[in-house]
Amino acid sequence: MATGTRANGRGAGPEQDTPTIAVIDLWKSFAGREVLRGVNLEVARGESFVIVGGSGVGKSVLLKHLIGLIAPDRGHIIIDGEDLTQSDPVRCLALRRKFGMSFQEGALFDSMNVFENIAFPLRRHTAMTEGEIAARVRECLGLVHLDGVELKATNELSGGMRRRVGFARAIALQPEILLFDEPNTGLDPITAGVVNSVIVEMREHLGVTMVTITHDMKSAFRIADRIAMLRSGRIVASASPEAFRSLSDPYIQKFLAGEPLEEDVA
Amino acid sequence: MSAEPEAVSRAGAFLERVGTNGIHLFEEVGRFFYILHTTIYWAFRRPFDGREWVRQMVRVGVDSIPVVGLTAMFTGMVMALQTYRGFERFHAEGYVASVVALSLTRELAPVLAALMIAGRVGSSLAAELGTMRVTEQIDALYAMAVEPVQYLVVPRVGATTLMLPPLVAFANGLGIFGGYSIAVGLLGANPVNYWDKTFQYLDLNDVFSGLIKAAVFGLILSVTGCSKGFFTTGGAEGVGRATTSAVVMASLVILVSDFFLTKILF
């Protein structure tokens, strides 16, 4: 593992060749069931990295490790040269400022309207005036192609709109890294297409590093620079979209074609 | 011969249940103290969310006035009625006022108010935080570099702990008034005499220890409610379970700790 020496390289400072995110030998089990069994991955600065895999293989668990929502049993998560797993709670919060995360169902605060949801991180972390906050909220909503929904309650939004408000909230603080948890799940194909193009556009506009997990291959090919397959708690393949399509692994071919495995049918 | 292995397996099953429940109890206690500890840890760190504190104090304090007031008044009325009937038998009606005042300030007002607030506020804390947990809103807070304990739990626990003593002071007043109205209005006691006897044996110490109890009960019920909600799992059903058990646990702990507090304070 090339990054093995970096595990104790704290404070080395982010360099151009330093991966923004490095995960080293990550293990996690829940109630005796091993979900992650030695995951290794690196995401370069500005890269759009997509992790695919079947339901229940631990994609969400892996994503939540990256931002410190779940503590690993073993292993390291290095963000810009700093080990998240070794940081105290206050330092952890500071590291999280680099991230914006979009959740599966949006995870919008239902006690607030759309405007307040997006303004929340700005009010919390910046000294912006109300006027600046309003401008920033409009700008973020513009980036996800939602206008005139500021005063709507979150329960008035459709599934696709909730995701996009979630995106807007995630980019409000201009994060360096964006995480997407199943951005397309439960959406109709057209809305899913809209969400995909919003993600691609956001990337072009913001130039941020992105990690997306999904089981929707169409979406993966659309937004990825590199696709990795998570299976049995490990990253079993990682390649550019073109190369990924031509991988000979029978499981990946079945996954791409949407065909059942023999063991599942039997 | 076959009865013996069956008895052994029954004993095994019994021990297993005892063990499981014991572990479960340890987990609950651990979570309670985890929330208590992190609440204290984050309470004295920036940012201080004054608006949220006020909002919660209104919710716990002002909104609970009717229910606490009614409870205290009818308790005072019943106390007067019962003690009058009893004391009448040995011509000690004159002491009804003292008994009502002492038992209300020392015991009944703090405990009954705390139990009512446990039902009203403890349950809603568990339901609110539980819903936020299962809809990933708590994870979203973490992801936005906002410590959920600091943002959600600190103001709720703080407000409940601060608002219980004034509520109990108010309950003391209304309870004594309830007793007075029954004794004087219905049972024909001398109003001047009743008023004198109310304060004749009442120390400031009685009132203060009742208020200290109230603050401790407020802390217990809010930490219980928050920890139940914070660690909710299992969707809507889990939220229901958390809510119920928050009220049951808080009520039990209030009654048990009442004994020890009384032992220490008097």
Boltz contact constraints between the chains, C-beta under 6 A:
constraints:
  - contact:
      token1: [A, 67]
      token2: [B, 143]
      max_distance: 6.0
  - contact:
      token1: [A, 69]
      token2: [B, 139]
      max_distance: 6.0
  - contact:
      token1: [A, 69]
      token2: [B, 142]
      max_distance: 6.0
  - contact:
      token1: [A, 93]
      token2: [B, 145]
      max_distance: 6.0
  - contact:
      token1: [A, 96]
      token2: [B, 145]
      max_distance: 6.0
  - contact:
      token1: [A, 97]
      token2: [B, 145]
      max_distance: 6.0
  - contact:
      token1: [A, 101]
      token2: [B, 143]
      max_distance: 6.0
  - contact:
      token1: [A, 103]
      token2: [B, 136]
      max_distance: 6.0
  - contact:
      token1: [A, 103]
      token2: [B, 140]
      max_distance: 6.0
  - contact:
      token1: [A, 107]
      token2: [B, 136]
      max_distance: 6.0
  - contact:
      token1: [A, 107]
      token2: [B, 137]
      max_distance: 6.0
  - contact:
      token1: [A, 107]
      token2: [B, 140]
      max_distance: 6.0
  - contact:
      token1: [A, 109]
      token2: [B, 137]
      max_distance: 6.0
  - contact:
      token1: [A, 121]
      token2: [B, 144]
      max_distance: 6.0
  - contact:
      token1: [A, 124]
      token2: [B, 146]
      max_distance: 6.0
